[in-house]
Amino acid sequence: MPNLDPTHLARREVRELKGYNAGLSSEQVSKRFGVTRITKLGSNENPHGPSPQVAAALSKALMDSGLYPDASCTLLRGALAGQLDIAPERLVFGNGSEDLIAILCRVFLDHGDSLVTITPAFGLHTLYPHSLGAHIHSVPLLDGGRFDIDGLLEALVEPPRVLMFSSPSNPAGSALSAAQLDQLLNALTPSTLLVFDEAYYEYAKTSPDYPDVLAQLAHQQSPWIVLRTFSKAYALAGLRIGYGIVSSPALADLIDRLRTPFNVNRLAQVAAVAALQDTTHLETSLELTTSERSRVAQALKDMGLTVVPSLANFLFFETTQPSEQVHEALLAHGVIVKPWLEPGYTHWVRVSIGSREENDQFLAALAASMPH
Ligand SMILES: *Cc1c(COP(=O)(O)O)cnc(C)c1O
């Protein structure tokens, strides 16, 4: 009897795994609902697009596509090291920062090792650890999306191998304060690697309340990595490039051992260098998004909904119906959002901040789908 299904051969952790929920693409929604105008606010993409300088640089580089990329991202490394005022050896690059999350998990987490994180959380912060058989301890956020510092400190008493979370957090959008970060840093020992996912750094840093995480880490006596990405504020999600700033070159060396040699493609490297240089485009994009964020948050509150104060390019709000139902109702209007499915948050929806028109389309669709 032929059996072409190899599921029984897969590792137990993989058999148990639920795949990452990447959401629907515009193509899928348009096919399913027959709507042509799609407003995609489910993946925290940047509606303002990359710098025009990226297009110019890419068109010049396009015909070099037959060449392998520079395996050490030399030009980008130099440009970023200069901008961050950091030694080039303290940078690592990935095929998106998610690539770095996966590599870090493979480097540090063995079967039975423990990882502390928060919930609700970015799916990959638990998916990869789970796939390796790590024991995951998730500390829930408090009301209003605040980090539960006491809960996290308690989870650190028995030092986990890895402490990983994002701040601003995804999906909540809330961030640690400088004092809270200090408390966490004081509790860490060299037995734990801190993975501080700062994917929304550029949006957050425009707020006076947001701490200078790298400055606070400068004196830390235990290992850490700060993850950032070109996907969000720089609008290069489709090219896949992210980076990490590490506490010492020794951590970069460990990551190098397990990454694929050409993990960052040639065009992504070229685009990232061009994007870094166009600070005017970045500033404009950040201003548009942060002002729209206030407007959309206010509109949601005016509808009587609870919204978490956000330092990122999205809002997390509580709905009157199950989020899956809201999601479906909005899809019929051509609006894609991210319904949260984690236990305890099944009435919560994450919506990305789009252009003014997209946000209006979302708000109108939401108003139309709410019970009157
Ligand atoms: C979007 C996001 C990332 C992934 O970014 P890529 O660089 O596109 O892989 C990582 N962490 C968090 C918390 C995110 O929201």
The ligand as an SDF file (V2000), in Angstrom:
LIG
                    3D

 15 15  0  0  0  0  0  0  0  0999 V2000
    6.9500   42.6460   11.3520 C   0  0  0  0  0  0  0  0  0  0  0  0
    7.6820   42.1040   12.5240 C   0  0  0  0  0  0  0  0  0  0  0  0
    8.9020   41.4310   12.3790 C   0  0  0  0  0  0  0  0  0  0  0  0
    9.3400   40.8650   11.0630 C   0  0  0  0  0  0  0  0  0  0  0  0
    9.9450   41.6450   10.2540 O   0  0  0  0  0  0  0  0  0  0  0  0
   10.6930   41.0980    8.9730 P   0  0  0  0  0  0  0  0  0  0  0  0
   11.9430   41.8800    9.0440 O   0  0  0  0  0  0  0  0  0  0  0  0
    9.8070   41.4770    7.8490 O   0  0  0  0  0  0  0  0  0  0  0  0
   10.9250   39.6420    9.0690 O   0  0  0  0  0  0  0  0  0  0  0  0
    9.5880   41.0160   13.4900 C   0  0  0  0  0  0  0  0  0  0  0  0
    9.0930   41.2380   14.7150 N   0  0  0  0  0  0  0  0  0  0  0  0
    7.9290   41.8510   14.8990 C   0  0  0  0  0  0  0  0  0  0  0  0
    7.4300   42.0430   16.2760 C   0  0  0  0  0  0  0  0  0  0  0  0
    7.1750   42.2830   13.8170 C   0  0  0  0  0  0  0  0  0  0  0  0
    5.9920   42.8380   14.0140 O   0  0  0  0  0  0  0  0  0  0  0  0
  1  2  1  0
  2  3  1  0
  2 14  2  0
  3  4  1  0
  3 10  2  0
  4  5  1  0
  5  6  1  0
  6  7  2  0
  6  8  1  0
  6  9  1  0
 10 11  1  0
 11 12  2  0
 12 13  1  0
 12 14  1  0
 14 15  1  0
M  END
$$$$
